[in-house]
Amino acid sequence: MPPATPMGRSLSDSYRTVAVPAGRRGLGKLQAYIGPGFLVAVGYMDPGNWATDIAGGSAFGYTLLSVVLLSNLMAIVLQALSVRLGVGAGLDLAQACRASYSRPVTLGLWVLAEVAIIACDLAEVLGTAIALKLLFGLPLAWGVVITALDVFLILALQRFGFRTLEAVIIGLLAIIGACFVFELVHAQPSLNAVLGGLVPSPEIVTDPAKLYLAIGILGATVMPHNLYLHSSIVQTRAFDDKREAIRWATVDSTVALGLAFFINAAILILAAATFHLGGRTDVAEIDEAYRLLSPMLGVGAASIVFAVALLASGQNSTVTGTLAGQIVMEGFLDLKLPVWLRRMITRLLAIVPAVIVVGASGDAGATRLLVLSQVVLSLQLPFAVIPLVAFTGSRRVMGDYVAPVWLRLLAWLIAAVIVGLNLTLLWGMV
């Protein structure tokens, strides 16, 4: 399979625009590759994660912490495969699907990818709207509508180059991380309880309520659009040695996903240590968590810090969601639209159901819609994971950069786990 020509590449204006200095080693070389992994990591800690992690920690304590860990380990492997596809084959996942599958299959996968992006965008819309309400008292419906305007944020950032975009994202991630360090210092969770929660429990699968939230956590953590995104943006580096590029880009994504694990685990731990142990096992709404944090922790700033982190998370996810939507449309259809138009279409498709739900059920429906959006994402996941694993294990596609046997076996095991969990969820719903 020949690599795409520069004109046929997704994000062609950013292709090979970030210099990789020759002769440097170690941290000097890593510095050139740091960035794409953090853009991807944003999707692993978006507002959808907040809803599922808060509900899981409040209702079941530290039990679902093992699901967060397992999901993150799966994500590390899958994003490493995305790196391998983008660098080794010179194709993003959407382009590889278009080049390998029939037109009907390609269109079907494109529709499923768009559904996943809309579900993700729905979480960003609701998360940002909730943060605006908590911080400024803005009605949720108005906050949802205002999120349509953040398309101009991505347009402004892209004018300054891809490296600047990455720097802004990393800065916002640092704010989120600092906020949760502050929260955990005051929550003082039990270290033994946290370590115990990292050990998987069989009741997660046998208890329908726990399984539903576990699937939601999986969908919120391992996100299908990130597999398309990562395989494209690793090609922004002007590398000469593909093996070296694969190695350093994998280090970048692994470090970034380590930060994502900390954030996701911190949200669940905060909910478990504050709400579950405080007897409030019914806290499932983000705004309810906001109201209870300060009085239950005895720290006046706790709720404000929580809302600031939520707003930073929503804005971060807006940027990466825009890029993923652009990559999916260009890769599957070879169709290029102005970024503002592509973003506005996706955002409006998310705003409409959000406004309807908020109008029909009030603010209480927002978090339920957030959790549902993450379950939808999880159900879409196999349709991105299976092609990715198949392509990176194919010598026809990858040539000398085909994944080693052990990595292929591990990847197929992860794909089987994801499919099995989804089938279990569907069976339980039926």
Secondary structure, DSSP 8 states (H G I E B T S, - for coil): -----GGGSTTGGGTT-EE--TT--THHHHHHH-SHHHHHHHGGGSHHHHHHHHHHHHHHTTTTHHHHHHHHHHHHHHHHHHHHIIIIIS--HHHHHHHHS-HHHHHHHHHHHHHHHHHHHHHHHHHHHHHHHHHH---HHHHHHHGGGGHHHHHHHHTT-HHHHHHHHHHHHHHHHHHHHHHHHHH---HHHHHHHTS--THHHHSHHHHHHHHHHHHHHS-HHHHHHHHHHGGGEE-S-HHHHHHHHHHHHHHHHHHHHHHHHHHHHHHIIIIITTT-TT---HHHHHHHHHHHHT-TTHHHHHHHHHHHHHHHHHHHHHHHHHHHHHHHH-----HHHHHHHHHHHHHHHHHHHHHHH-THHHHHHHHHHHHHHHHHTHHHHHHHHHHHT-HHHHGGG---HHHHHHHHHHHHHHHHHHHHHHHHH-
